[in-house]
């Protein structure tokens, strides 16, 4: 091969290499601009179940994304919504749609326990077909899926009814008859079912392998269970310091050490006694889980009647703790337990523990009841974990003091301080009760217990507790007091500081320490504080706001219709900031609370841009003349549909939050990053300033 030929070959290779690189660059660029995210991939099928049919929906969810369940409570992220489009006259629903494995964790932004799917989702709905001519079952899924951003998405299913699906039950077909012509349809259906089940198992295997490789836990986050255990342990310690339990420690330990033939046997008996206490409460947790199911109380926690009933129960518990009356189990129960305890041996020790649980119920019952409901609302084994934590704190002193009886001399003497502990718990139960009343009010949207009223109630409760600790208020079972102890003084100062911390909440302070308890700021008589101190001065009409505007987060004037906002921006000649958001968008609220509120950001949003917040999960139906069908065949029926279509068609993405700064013709003003989402304050501020500086 000569030099010329080699040169030609190299030139050919260079041209070919450049062509490939250009080709790859084109697709890389195309991919970089195609930001329509679809982290959830759905499949559906239908199976026969006796005379009925079961609709089965399965989804594979991309790593780090999670999709919210239909049982996510009101006031939280957007729950899965299932709509059966052609149900009337064709089929009836048999019960509510059932879900596969979900997880539950506390959302500190919305203050609720959210339930969601990770990795995969499984939903089943049994139906009874009443129209023999039915060809398809049409179902719409509306759901929210989140990672660093949230996406409100939908999926439309049209599931064909197989010809072999009749209203009457399909006859049983013997294996040796499957090749006959008259049963071919049934055989095909059977084969399909087998293949589907095989595929399902393969998907499970793949998901299991992926989970193990990626390190994604198969169970709910350990942190939540540990949190439940820790809170329950502290509650058990508090119960230990009540007049029903604390005096039992030296009495019981002395009994074991004196009645046993040796110190070793006394220690052994005390340890058995401690584990018996744990067993009793853990069994109670198991019973609650078994009766109500793993997730039933989670769904029940948003029920109005449940919240009202538990509000009343907590009021009764609090009134008992404050000294109005004692809640006692029947004396016959304790007597029978004592009789069995006298028999001795391990069985006798177990009944001694049962007697303790019964006798101390007036102090431990309210705490156990509250813990069980709070833990059970998380679903799964949370009630068992809660009872394990509570009983461990209760049992630990009996075992430790039996091992080291000399420590008994260091125990403080029983006295009036035990009743003080009980009263403090009563005030805490009283404060917690109004959380349940608030839940019911939020669900019904009665605006009876709005944020200011809730905070005022808590100020009154903790203010009264402060006065009690300082000795200015006495209750029925309090002992005469010449002075207050140092510990009581410190606790009184702590509650006084907390009470003072609550007071600015009446004027719009966020109160982040208790964000999980009061209603959200927008559920308020005056969303920007008593007296409207957060209101901006815009002298356009008698209310101080232009037509179509209202005051949004932190007193920022905001429009919720694009045309209204655009008209006002043209009138005052300011750039527009589009905020694609959602009522149930967690990260949208985080950006508003943590970034928009910053002193260097807030004045810009108030004075230098016209804010238009478009809610993609707005379910208000558009007027008939404004409804339309997109080129892709999607029906735009609600305001949320309209803004979602606007976001996707204009900005090629469907994530929330999404922020865009435009001029009055709708052109982007940011060059480096035309749009921005969930970012830090520094990055958001830099992007904001760049866009505004480019406005002419």
Secondary structure by P-SEA (a helix, b strand, c coil): ccaaaaaaaaaaaaaaaaaaaaaaaaaaaaaaaccccccbbbbbcccccccbbbbbbbbbbcccbbbbcccccccccccbbbbbccccccccccccccccbbbbbbcccccccccccccbbbbbbbbbbccccccbbbbbbbbcccccccccbbbbbbccccccccccccccccccccccccaaaaaaaaaaaaaaaaaaaaaaaaaaaaaaaacccccccaaaaaaaaaaaaaaaaaaaaccccccaaaaaaaaaaaacccaaaaaaaaaaaaaaaaaaaaaaaaaaaaaccccccccccccaaaaaaaaaaaaaaaaaaaccccccccaaaaaaaaaaaacccaaaaaaaaaaaaaaacccaaaaaaaaaaaaaaaccaaaaaaaaaaaaaaaaaaaaaaaccccccccccccaaaaaaaaaaaaaaaaaaaaaaaaaaaaaccccccaaaaaaaaaaaaaaaaaaaacccccccccccccccaaaaaaaaaaaaaaaaaccccccccccccccccccccccccccccccccbbbbcccccccccccccccccccccccaaaaaaaaaaabbbbbbbbcccccaaaaaaaaccccccccccccccccbbbbbbcccccccccccccccccccccccaaaaaaaaaaaacccccccbbbbbccccccccccccccccccaaaaaaaaaaaaaacc
